[in-house]
C-alpha cells in the first residue's frame, strides 16, 4: 500500500479543483454591500448560491470565478444585502385567522364607550348573520364598559367577542355565554389568574380575562379552524416576505388549538415562511399529559419549514390591562393592583424541566418586574439545557430584575423595540420614575451580556411588525424628536440587525443553519432600497425591502 501513498496529494488536489469547478446550477449575487451578521466574516461583496444554500460569501472576483458562463449572475448595483430577518415572537396562526377572508372588526383603543358600540353596530349592519355568524373584533381600550348587557342592547342576534388592544382580555355578549354553555356554575379555567369577571351571584358579567380562558371560549365557539389558517397563510407569508422576514416564531395562536394550526401549516403548499411553533402550556394538564402531547405533535408535524419544539407559557398579563405582575401597585387608573400571577414558579419549573429533558426550547411571557424576576429564578434553577431559554417582552426591569438578568446570561430577552415609544403610557400607569428608567433598557441588557432579540407580538402589536420601525425605535431615542429622550439606551444599526438575525437564530437554537450569510447555511437574504448603515438613523423607518429570498428563491420583489 505504501507505493500508492504519493497519489494522495494529487487526489486531494483534484478534489479541490472539482469543488471549485463552475456550475450552471449556481447563482451569483455580486457588486453588493453585504452585512453578513457573521463575526468571522462580517462584510462581503458577493455570495454564491447552490441548491438553496450559500457555497461562498466573499469577494466579487472569487464569486464570479465559481460560476459558469451560463450561470445566473445578478449585479446588485452596490445595494445592501442583509440576512433574512426573523420575528422572534408573533402569533403567526392568529394572523392567518385574522386575514382568512373575513373582515375582522378593528376597534379604536382611544374611542369612547358609545363610539365603540357604534362601531360594533355599523359592522353588524354591514355584515349579515348569514355572512358573519360570529362578530369577532379587536382593539378596544380602557374607555369601554365590559358588560354583556352593553353589547346586548345593540340588538345584534349573534355572538359578539371583542379582544382588547393587547389581546389578553375579551368582551362578550350574552349570546357567547349561551353558545358555549357558560353560567355561574362554570368554573374559571385558572381561578384568580384567568377566567370570567362575575357579579355577586357568580354570573359572568361579560369580561373574560387572560389568554387561557379567552382562547378556551374562542375554541368552544369554533370561530376558526384549519381552513381559516390555510386561507390566511398566503397573505401573511407574503406580507412577512415584503418586510424581509423569512422565519417566525409563533408564540401560540390561541384562537385555534395547537394541533389544528400545525396540521394546517403542514399541509400548506408553497409555504414561504419558516415557522418555529409553540406547544402551549396553560397549567391545566399534568406534566405527563403535556409532555406526551408535545412529543406526539413534534413527531407528527416537524418538517424543515415547520418546527414545533417550544414550550410556551404565560407568567403574567400586560401593563395596559394592569395584569402584568409587578412589585409596586399600579396607579389608581388601573386599580392599584399588582397584576396576575398566571402560573406559579413551582409549576413552571416542574414542566419546563420535563420539556428541557426532551430537548425542547422554553419560552415564557413575562412583562412586569416581579414576573421577570421570578422567571429568572426559575431559569436559574432549570440549569443548563440542550434547548434554549427565552423570556418574552420583559417591559419592566425595575426592582432588581435587571441586575438578576446579568446573573443569567444564558436567558434570551425577546422584545419589541417599538414599545419603547410608549414610555409616556408606562409612566401614567406606573407613576414612578423607576419604572420609567427601567422600561425596556435594551442597551443595558446587551452591555450586560444578555442576548436580545426582536419580535413583533403581531397581531396584538401592529407597530412592532415592521422591522425598520423597530430598528428606528431602538436607534433613535432622543435623536428623533418624536421619541422620548433616553439616548443612553440607543442601539447601533448592527446590533439591531444582529437581534433580527444571528441572535434570533440563537434563540431558536439554529445558528448552524440560519441567522447569518455564512457558507453552508441556507441562502435566506434581503435586499434593501437604502443603506441603513450610511443614512441618518432617523430615516431608517422609511427604508423599504426590494427583494427577499428564502433558500435562494425569490419570494418577494418590490413592484
C-alpha positions as CSV (number, residue, x, y, z in Angstrom):
1,X,0.0,0.0,0.0
2,X,2.9,2.4,0.6
3,X,3.6,2.7,-3.1
4,X,0.3,4.5,-3.6
5,X,0.9,7.0,-0.8
6,X,2.3,9.5,-3.2
7,X,-1.0,9.7,-5.0
8,X,-2.8,11.3,-2.0
9,X,-1.7,14.9,-2.7
10,X,-2.8,14.5,-6.3
11,X,-6.2,13.1,-5.3
12,X,-6.7,15.9,-2.8
13,X,-5.8,18.5,-5.5
14,X,-8.2,17.0,-8.0
15,X,-11.0,17.0,-5.3
16,X,-10.2,20.6,-4.6
17,X,-10.5,21.5,-8.3
18,X,-13.7,19.7,-8.6
19,X,-15.1,21.5,-5.6
20,X,-14.3,24.9,-7.1
21,X,-15.5,23.9,-10.6
22,X,-18.0,26.3,-12.1
23,X,-21.6,25.1,-12.2
24,X,-24.7,26.0,-14.2
25,X,-26.8,25.4,-11.1
26,X,-25.1,28.2,-9.2
27,X,-26.3,31.8,-9.0
28,X,-24.1,34.7,-8.0
29,X,-25.1,38.0,-6.4
30,X,-22.2,40.4,-6.8
31,X,-21.3,44.0,-6.6
32,X,-23.2,44.4,-3.4
33,X,-22.6,45.7,0.1
34,X,-23.2,42.7,2.3
35,X,-23.6,42.7,6.1
36,X,-23.3,39.0,6.9
37,X,-24.0,39.0,10.7
38,X,-21.1,36.6,10.8
39,X,-18.4,37.9,13.2
40,X,-15.7,35.8,11.5
41,X,-16.5,37.4,8.1
42,X,-18.7,40.5,8.7
43,X,-18.6,42.1,5.3
44,X,-18.6,40.8,1.7
45,X,-19.4,41.9,-1.8
46,X,-20.7,38.7,-3.3
47,X,-22.5,35.4,-2.5
48,X,-22.9,32.3,-4.5
49,X,-26.0,30.1,-4.0
50,X,-26.4,26.5,-5.0
51,X,-29.4,24.2,-4.1
52,X,-30.7,26.8,-1.7
53,X,-27.6,27.2,0.3
54,X,-24.6,29.5,0.4
55,X,-21.5,28.0,-1.0
56,X,-19.4,31.2,-1.0
57,X,-19.5,34.6,0.8
58,X,-16.7,37.0,-0.1
59,X,-15.2,38.9,-3.0
60,X,-16.7,39.6,-6.4
61,X,-13.7,38.1,-8.2
62,X,-13.8,34.8,-6.4
63,X,-17.5,34.5,-6.6
64,X,-17.6,35.1,-10.3
65,X,-14.9,32.6,-10.8
66,X,-17.1,29.9,-9.2
67,X,-19.9,30.1,-11.8
68,X,-20.0,29.2,-15.4
69,X,-20.8,31.4,-18.4
70,X,-24.4,30.0,-18.3
71,X,-25.0,30.6,-14.6
72,X,-27.3,33.4,-13.5
73,X,-25.4,36.4,-12.4
74,X,-27.0,39.3,-10.6
75,X,-25.3,42.7,-10.5
76,X,-26.7,44.2,-7.3
77,X,-25.6,47.8,-8.1
78,X,-24.0,48.2,-4.6
79,X,-27.3,47.6,-2.8
80,X,-27.2,46.5,0.8
81,X,-27.9,42.8,1.4
82,X,-28.5,41.5,4.9
83,X,-29.5,38.0,6.2
84,X,-33.2,37.1,6.2
85,X,-34.9,38.6,9.2
86,X,-36.7,36.6,11.9
87,X,-39.7,37.7,14.0
88,X,-38.8,36.1,17.4
89,X,-42.3,36.4,18.9
90,X,-45.5,36.7,17.0
91,X,-48.8,35.0,16.8
92,X,-48.5,33.7,13.2
93,X,-51.5,31.4,13.2
94,X,-53.6,34.2,14.8
95,X,-52.6,36.5,11.9
96,X,-53.6,33.8,9.4
97,X,-57.0,33.6,11.1
98,X,-57.4,37.3,11.1
99,X,-57.0,37.6,7.3
100,X,-58.7,34.3,6.4
101,X,-61.2,36.0,4.1
102,X,-63.4,37.5,6.8
103,X,-63.2,41.2,7.6
104,X,-62.4,41.4,11.3
105,X,-63.9,44.3,13.2
106,X,-60.9,46.6,14.2
107,X,-61.7,48.9,17.0
108,X,-60.1,52.2,18.2
109,X,-58.4,51.9,21.7
110,X,-59.0,55.7,22.1
111,X,-62.7,55.6,21.3
112,X,-65.3,56.3,23.9
113,X,-67.6,53.6,25.1
114,X,-70.5,54.8,22.9
115,X,-68.3,55.3,19.9
116,X,-67.1,51.7,20.3
117,X,-70.7,50.4,20.4
118,X,-71.4,52.4,17.3
119,X,-68.5,50.7,15.5
120,X,-69.9,47.3,16.5
121,X,-73.4,48.2,15.3
122,X,-72.1,49.5,12.0
123,X,-70.1,46.3,11.4
124,X,-73.2,44.2,12.1
125,X,-75.2,46.3,9.7
126,X,-72.6,45.8,7.0
127,X,-72.2,42.0,7.5
128,X,-75.3,39.9,7.7
129,X,-75.7,37.0,10.1
130,X,-75.5,34.6,7.2
131,X,-72.2,36.1,6.1
132,X,-70.8,36.5,9.5
133,X,-72.4,34.3,12.1
134,X,-69.9,35.4,14.8
135,X,-68.7,39.0,15.2
136,X,-65.1,38.9,16.2
137,X,-63.1,42.1,16.8
138,X,-60.1,43.5,18.4
139,X,-58.6,46.8,19.7
140,X,-60.9,48.4,22.4
141,X,-59.2,50.4,25.2
142,X,-59.9,51.5,28.7
143,X,-63.0,53.6,28.0
144,X,-65.3,50.7,27.4
145,X,-67.6,49.1,30.0
146,X,-67.1,45.4,29.5
147,X,-70.6,44.3,30.3
148,X,-72.5,41.8,28.2
149,X,-75.6,43.9,28.8
150,X,-73.9,46.8,26.9
151,X,-73.5,44.7,23.8
152,X,-76.9,43.1,24.2
153,X,-78.7,46.4,24.0
154,X,-77.4,46.8,20.4
155,X,-80.0,44.1,19.5
156,X,-77.5,42.0,17.4
157,X,-78.7,38.4,17.2
158,X,-75.4,36.6,17.2
159,X,-72.3,36.0,19.4
160,X,-70.0,39.1,19.8
161,X,-66.5,38.5,21.1
162,X,-64.1,41.5,21.2
163,X,-60.5,41.4,22.3
164,X,-58.8,44.4,23.8
165,X,-55.8,46.2,22.3
166,X,-53.3,43.7,23.7
167,X,-55.4,40.5,23.2
168,X,-55.4,39.5,26.9
169,X,-59.0,40.5,27.7
170,X,-62.2,39.8,25.8
171,X,-65.6,41.4,26.0
172,X,-68.5,39.1,25.2
173,X,-72.3,39.5,24.8
174,X,-74.8,37.1,26.4
175,X,-75.0,35.1,23.1
176,X,-71.4,34.0,23.6
177,X,-72.1,32.6,27.0
178,X,-75.2,30.8,25.8
179,X,-73.4,29.3,22.8
180,X,-70.6,27.8,24.9
181,X,-72.8,26.9,27.9
182,X,-71.2,29.2,30.4
183,X,-73.1,30.2,33.6
184,X,-72.4,30.8,37.3
185,X,-71.7,27.1,37.7
186,X,-68.9,27.1,35.1
187,X,-65.5,27.2,36.9
188,X,-62.8,29.6,35.8
189,X,-60.1,27.8,33.8
190,X,-57.4,29.1,36.3
191,X,-59.1,30.7,39.3
192,X,-57.6,34.1,40.1
193,X,-55.4,34.1,37.0
194,X,-57.7,33.5,34.0
195,X,-61.4,33.3,34.0
196,X,-64.7,35.3,33.9
197,X,-65.4,38.5,35.8
198,X,-68.6,37.8,37.8
199,X,-71.4,39.5,39.7
200,X,-72.3,38.9,43.3
201,X,-74.3,35.8,42.3
202,X,-71.4,34.4,40.3
203,X,-72.8,35.1,36.9
204,X,-70.3,36.1,34.2
205,X,-70.7,39.8,33.5
206,X,-69.1,40.0,30.1
207,X,-65.4,40.3,30.7
208,X,-63.1,37.4,30.1
209,X,-59.6,37.9,31.4
210,X,-56.2,36.4,30.2
211,X,-55.4,34.1,27.3
212,X,-56.2,30.7,28.8
213,X,-59.9,31.5,29.3
214,X,-60.2,33.7,26.3
215,X,-58.7,31.0,24.0
216,X,-61.0,28.4,25.5
217,X,-64.0,30.4,24.6
218,X,-62.8,31.0,21.1
219,X,-62.1,27.3,20.6
220,X,-65.5,26.4,22.1
221,X,-67.2,28.7,19.7
222,X,-65.3,27.1,16.8
223,X,-64.8,30.5,15.1
224,X,-61.6,29.5,13.5
225,X,-60.4,26.2,12.1
226,X,-57.8,24.6,9.9
227,X,-59.3,26.0,6.7
228,X,-59.1,29.5,8.1
229,X,-55.3,29.2,8.7
230,X,-54.8,27.8,5.2
231,X,-56.9,30.6,3.7
232,X,-54.9,33.3,5.5
233,X,-51.5,31.8,5.2
234,X,-50.6,33.1,1.6
235,X,-51.4,36.7,2.6
236,X,-49.5,36.5,5.9
237,X,-46.5,34.8,4.3
238,X,-46.5,37.4,1.5
239,X,-46.7,40.3,3.9
240,X,-43.9,39.0,6.1
241,X,-41.7,38.4,3.0
242,X,-42.4,42.0,1.9
243,X,-40.9,43.1,5.2
244,X,-37.7,41.0,4.7
245,X,-38.9,38.3,7.1
246,X,-38.2,34.7,6.2
247,X,-38.6,33.0,9.6
248,X,-41.0,33.5,12.5
249,X,-41.5,32.0,16.0
250,X,-45.2,31.6,16.6
251,X,-45.9,32.1,20.3
252,X,-49.3,30.4,20.2
253,X,-52.4,31.2,18.0
254,X,-54.7,30.7,21.0
255,X,-57.9,31.2,18.9
256,X,-57.3,27.7,17.4
257,X,-55.8,24.8,19.2
258,X,-52.2,23.8,18.5
259,X,-53.0,20.6,16.7
260,X,-55.3,22.2,14.1
261,X,-52.9,25.1,13.5
262,X,-49.9,22.7,13.0
263,X,-52.0,20.4,10.8
264,X,-52.8,23.4,8.6
265,X,-49.2,24.6,8.4
266,X,-48.0,21.1,7.5
267,X,-50.5,20.9,4.6
268,X,-49.8,24.4,3.2
269,X,-48.4,24.4,-0.4
270,X,-45.6,26.7,-1.4
271,X,-45.0,27.9,2.2
272,X,-42.6,31.0,2.1
273,X,-42.2,31.5,5.9
274,X,-40.3,29.1,8.1
275,X,-42.3,28.6,11.3
276,X,-40.9,27.6,14.6
277,X,-44.1,26.8,16.6
278,X,-45.2,26.6,20.2
279,X,-46.9,23.8,22.1
280,X,-48.9,25.9,24.6
281,X,-48.9,25.0,28.3
282,X,-51.7,26.6,30.3
283,X,-51.2,24.7,33.6
284,X,-54.3,22.5,33.3
285,X,-52.5,19.4,32.1
286,X,-50.3,17.3,34.3
287,X,-46.6,17.3,33.3
288,X,-47.0,13.8,31.9
289,X,-50.0,14.8,29.8
290,X,-48.3,17.9,28.4
291,X,-45.0,16.1,27.5
292,X,-46.9,13.2,25.8
293,X,-48.9,15.8,23.7
294,X,-45.8,17.8,22.9
295,X,-43.8,14.7,21.8
296,X,-46.8,13.5,19.7
297,X,-47.2,16.8,17.9
298,X,-43.5,17.3,17.4
299,X,-43.2,13.9,15.8
300,X,-46.3,14.3,13.6
301,X,-45.7,17.8,12.2
302,X,-42.0,18.5,12.2
303,X,-40.6,19.4,8.8
304,X,-37.8,21.7,7.6
305,X,-40.3,24.6,7.3
306,X,-42.4,23.8,10.4
307,X,-40.7,23.0,13.8
308,X,-43.0,22.7,16.8
309,X,-40.4,22.4,19.5
310,X,-41.0,25.1,22.1
311,X,-43.0,25.1,25.4
312,X,-44.8,28.4,25.6
313,X,-46.4,29.6,28.9
314,X,-47.7,32.9,30.4
315,X,-46.3,34.0,33.7
316,X,-48.4,37.3,33.9
317,X,-50.6,39.6,31.9
318,X,-50.0,43.1,30.4
319,X,-49.3,46.5,31.6
320,X,-52.2,48.0,29.7
321,X,-54.6,45.8,31.5
322,X,-53.0,46.2,34.9
323,X,-52.3,42.5,35.0
324,X,-48.5,42.4,34.4
325,X,-47.1,41.1,37.7
326,X,-45.2,44.0,39.4
327,X,-43.7,44.7,42.8
328,X,-45.3,48.1,43.3
329,X,-49.0,48.7,42.8
330,X,-50.3,50.4,39.7
331,X,-51.8,53.9,39.8
332,X,-55.5,54.3,40.6
333,X,-56.3,54.4,36.9
334,X,-55.6,50.6,36.8
335,X,-57.0,49.8,40.2
336,X,-53.8,49.9,42.4
337,X,-53.3,46.1,42.0
338,X,-50.0,44.3,41.4
339,X,-51.1,42.1,38.5
340,X,-51.8,38.4,37.8
341,X,-49.6,35.5,38.7
342,X,-50.8,33.3,35.9
343,X,-48.7,30.2,36.9
344,X,-46.7,29.5,40.0
345,X,-43.0,29.3,39.6
346,X,-43.1,25.8,41.0
347,X,-45.5,24.6,38.3
348,X,-43.5,26.3,35.5
349,X,-40.2,24.8,36.8
350,X,-41.7,21.3,37.1
351,X,-43.0,21.2,33.5
352,X,-40.0,23.0,31.9
353,X,-37.6,20.5,33.5
354,X,-39.5,17.7,31.7
355,X,-39.7,19.7,28.5
356,X,-36.0,20.5,28.6
357,X,-35.2,16.9,29.1
358,X,-36.9,16.2,25.8
359,X,-34.8,18.8,24.0
360,X,-37.5,21.5,23.8
361,X,-36.9,25.2,23.9
362,X,-38.6,27.2,26.7
363,X,-40.4,30.5,26.0
364,X,-42.3,32.3,28.8
365,X,-44.3,35.5,28.6
366,X,-43.4,37.9,31.4
367,X,-43.8,41.7,31.3
368,X,-43.8,43.0,34.9
369,X,-40.7,43.3,37.0
370,X,-41.8,40.7,39.5
371,X,-42.8,38.3,36.8
372,X,-39.3,38.7,35.1
373,X,-37.6,38.3,38.5
374,X,-39.4,35.2,39.4
375,X,-38.9,33.7,36.0
376,X,-35.2,34.3,36.1
377,X,-35.1,32.3,39.3
378,X,-36.9,29.5,37.5
379,X,-34.5,29.7,34.6
380,X,-31.6,29.6,37.0
381,X,-33.0,26.5,38.8
382,X,-33.6,24.9,35.4
383,X,-29.9,24.9,34.9
384,X,-28.1,24.1,31.7
385,X,-30.3,22.6,29.0
386,X,-29.9,21.4,25.4
387,X,-32.6,23.7,24.2
388,X,-32.9,27.5,24.7
389,X,-34.4,29.7,27.4
390,X,-36.3,32.8,26.5
391,X,-38.3,35.4,28.4
392,X,-40.7,37.3,26.2
393,X,-41.4,41.1,26.4
394,X,-39.6,41.9,29.7
395,X,-41.0,45.5,29.6
396,X,-40.3,46.4,33.3
397,X,-36.9,45.5,34.7
398,X,-37.1,47.5,38.0
399,X,-37.0,46.0,41.5
400,X,-33.7,44.3,40.9
401,X,-34.9,42.4,37.8
402,X,-32.2,44.0,35.5
403,X,-29.4,43.0,37.9
404,X,-30.8,39.5,38.2
405,X,-30.7,39.2,34.4
406,X,-27.0,39.9,34.4
407,X,-26.6,36.8,36.5
408,X,-28.5,34.7,33.9
409,X,-26.7,35.4,30.6
410,X,-28.0,32.1,29.1
411,X,-31.5,33.5,29.1
412,X,-32.6,35.3,25.9
413,X,-34.7,38.5,26.1
414,X,-37.2,38.7,23.2
415,X,-38.9,42.1,23.0
416,X,-40.4,44.7,20.7
417,X,-38.4,48.0,20.4
418,X,-41.4,49.9,19.0
419,X,-42.8,49.7,22.5
420,X,-40.1,52.0,23.8
421,X,-42.1,54.8,22.3
422,X,-44.9,54.1,24.8
423,X,-42.9,55.3,27.8
424,X,-45.4,58.1,28.5
425,X,-48.1,55.5,28.9
426,X,-46.0,53.4,31.2
427,X,-45.3,56.4,33.4
428,X,-49.0,57.1,33.5
429,X,-49.8,53.6,34.7
430,X,-46.9,53.1,37.0
431,X,-46.5,56.6,38.4
432,X,-42.9,56.0,39.4
433,X,-39.6,57.2,37.9
434,X,-38.1,53.8,38.5
435,X,-40.5,52.2,36.0
436,X,-39.7,55.0,33.5
437,X,-36.0,54.3,33.9
438,X,-36.2,50.6,33.8
439,X,-38.7,50.3,30.9
440,X,-37.1,48.2,28.3
441,X,-33.4,49.2,28.9
442,X,-32.2,47.3,25.8
443,X,-28.6,48.7,25.7
444,X,-28.2,48.0,29.4
445,X,-29.2,44.4,28.7
446,X,-26.8,44.0,25.8
447,X,-24.0,45.7,27.7
448,X,-24.6,43.2,30.5
449,X,-24.1,40.2,28.2
450,X,-27.7,39.4,27.5
451,X,-28.9,38.1,24.1
452,X,-31.7,40.5,23.0
453,X,-33.9,39.5,20.0
454,X,-36.6,41.4,18.2
455,X,-40.2,40.3,17.7
456,X,-43.5,41.9,16.9
457,X,-46.2,40.3,19.1
458,X,-48.4,40.7,16.0
459,X,-51.3,40.9,15.6
460,X,-51.7,42.4,19.1
461,X,-49.0,44.9,18.1
462,X,-49.1,46.2,14.6
463,X,-46.4,48.8,15.0
464,X,-44.0,46.0,16.1
465,X,-44.5,44.0,12.9
466,X,-42.3,46.3,10.8
467,X,-38.6,45.7,11.3
468,X,-37.5,49.1,10.1
469,X,-39.8,50.7,12.6
470,X,-38.3,48.6,15.4
471,X,-34.8,49.5,14.3
472,X,-35.7,53.2,14.1
473,X,-37.1,53.0,17.6
474,X,-34.1,51.2,19.0
475,X,-31.5,53.6,17.5
476,X,-33.3,56.9,17.9
477,X,-34.2,57.5,21.5
478,X,-33.6,61.3,22.0
479,X,-32.3,61.7,18.4
480,X,-35.7,61.7,16.7
481,X,-37.9,64.4,18.2
482,X,-40.9,62.1,18.1
483,X,-39.4,59.8,20.7
484,X,-38.7,60.3,24.3
485,X,-35.1,61.4,25.2
486,X,-33.3,58.4,26.5
487,X,-30.1,58.4,24.5
488,X,-28.3,56.1,26.9
489,X,-30.4,53.2,25.6
490,X,-29.7,53.7,21.9
491,X,-28.5,50.7,20.0
492,X,-26.4,50.6,16.8
493,X,-27.8,49.5,13.5
494,X,-25.5,46.5,13.6
495,X,-26.8,45.5,17.0
496,X,-30.4,45.7,15.7
497,X,-29.7,43.6,12.6
498,X,-28.0,41.0,14.8
499,X,-31.0,40.9,17.0
500,X,-33.2,40.1,14.0
501,X,-30.7,37.5,12.5
502,X,-27.9,35.7,14.2
503,X,-29.2,36.3,17.7
504,X,-32.7,35.3,16.7
505,X,-31.2,32.1,15.3
506,X,-29.5,31.6,18.7
507,X,-32.9,32.0,20.5
508,X,-34.4,29.3,18.1
509,X,-31.4,27.1,18.5
510,X,-30.4,27.0,14.8
511,X,-27.3,29.1,14.4
512,X,-25.8,26.2,12.5
513,X,-28.2,26.7,9.6
514,X,-29.7,30.2,9.8
515,X,-29.1,33.8,11.1
516,X,-26.0,34.8,9.0
517,X,-24.7,34.8,5.5
518,X,-22.2,32.1,6.1
519,X,-21.0,29.3,3.8
520,X,-23.1,26.2,4.4
521,X,-26.2,27.9,5.7
522,X,-29.5,28.4,4.0
523,X,-29.5,31.3,1.5
524,X,-32.1,33.5,3.2
525,X,-31.3,37.1,2.4
526,X,-32.8,40.6,1.9
527,X,-32.1,43.5,-0.5
528,X,-32.9,46.9,0.9
529,X,-33.5,50.1,-1.1
530,X,-31.2,52.2,1.1
531,X,-28.1,51.5,3.1
532,X,-29.2,51.7,6.7
533,X,-25.6,51.9,7.8
534,X,-24.9,55.2,6.0
535,X,-28.2,57.1,6.2
536,X,-29.2,59.1,9.3
537,X,-30.9,56.7,11.7
538,X,-33.9,59.0,11.9
539,X,-34.6,57.9,8.3
540,X,-34.5,54.2,8.8
541,X,-38.3,53.9,9.3
542,X,-38.6,55.0,5.6
543,X,-36.4,52.2,4.2
544,X,-38.1,49.5,2.2
545,X,-37.3,46.0,1.2
546,X,-36.7,45.5,-2.6
547,X,-36.2,41.7,-2.6
548,X,-36.5,38.8,-0.2
549,X,-35.0,35.3,-0.8
550,X,-35.8,32.1,1.1
551,X,-33.4,29.2,0.4
552,X,-32.1,31.1,-2.6
553,X,-35.6,31.5,-4.1
554,X,-37.0,35.0,-4.6
555,X,-40.2,35.2,-2.5
556,X,-40.7,38.9,-2.8
557,X,-39.8,41.7,-5.2
558,X,-41.0,45.3,-4.9
559,X,-43.2,46.3,-7.8
